[in-house]
Amino acid sequence: QVQLVESGGGLVQAGGSLRLSCTASGIIFSINYMGWYRQAPGKQRELVAGILSGGSTNYADSVKGRFTISRDNAKNTVTLQMNSLKPEDTAVYYCNVIANLRGNYWGQGTQVTVSS
């Protein structure tokens, strides 16, 4: 079993920055993918950014140029640096990890609120 612990959410004014982190622990042989999703009230959960074990990344069009995802393989940690935040970025952000080839794990979610 793999556990995910997220940190770094909070309240920030528009134009500000936040940094989210997620660390995986437990029985881990390999982590194939690490990513961040978000879900705003009344909306479906959507992909924000993801990173493969080799370092390839993908981003939602709405966050390109503002958000940066990175990972530390030695620490099983993924980080999302969010700059130039907008009110529409307000959501609960969830860490997602695919580990041990087939295991799909989710964090508990962390609230990000951007005030205008």
N, C-alpha and C positions, 0 to 999 in steps of 0.2 A: 504494500500500500504506500501511496505517496501523499504527503501532506504539503499544502501550499500556504504560506503566510505572506500576506500583503501589507504594505505600509506606504504612507506618504500622501494620502488624500487630504482634502481640507477645503477651506474657503479662500478664494483669491479674487482680486479684482480683475476685470478685463484687461488684457495686455500683460498680465503677470505670468509667473511660471510655477510649476509644481513638478515634483519628481516622484514617480511611483516605483516601488521595488517589490519583487516577489521572489521568495526563496523556497525551493523545493527540498524536502527531506523525506527520509524513509528508505525503503528498499529500492534503490535506483541503480540500474545497470547502464542505462543510456537515456539521454533526453534528446529526442529527435526534433522537437519543436517547442518554442516558447512564444507566447503571444499575449496581447491585451485586447479584450473586448469591452464594449460599454453598452449600457442600456439606460435610456432616458425614460421618464414616465410616459406610459402610453405608446412606447415604441418597441420594436423588436431589438434584440441584442445584435450588435454589429461588430465586425472586426475593426479594430483601430490600427494595429500593427502586429507583425509577426516576424520571427527570426528563426532560421533553421540552424542546425548544429554547425554547419559550415560557415555560417555568417550571412547568408543571403537574407535579405529583408523584403517585406512588402508593407505598404501603408494604404489606408483608406485615402481617397483623393482629398477628402475634407481636412486631413491633417498633414498632408505632404508639405515639407518645408517648415513646419512648426514643431512637429514631434520627432523624436529620435529614439529608436529602440536599440538596446544593446544587451549583451549577456556576458556573464562570467562563468565559463564552463567549470572552472575549478570549484566555484562556490555554488553552482546550480542556481544562479540568480539571474533574473531578467529585470531590466530597468527601463522605464519609459520617461524620458525627459520631455516635458510639455512646456513649450514657450508660446508667447503671443496668444494666450488663452482667450477664448471667446465665450459669451454666455451659452452658445449652442453646444459647447463642449461639456456642459453640465450633465452628469450622468453617474451611475454607479459603474465603476471600472472593475473588471474581473480579469484575473490572471488565468491563463490556460496553458497547460503543459501536456504534451504527448510524450510519454516516457515508456521505456521498456518495450518499444515497438508498437504496442497496441493500447496501452493505458491512456485514457483521456481524463485529465484531472482539472478541476476548477477551484479557484480560491473563493473566499467568502464574500468578496466584493469590498470596495472602498469608495466612499462618496467623494466626488469632485464637484464643487459648486463654484461657478464663475459668476460674479455679480457685475452688472453693467454700470 
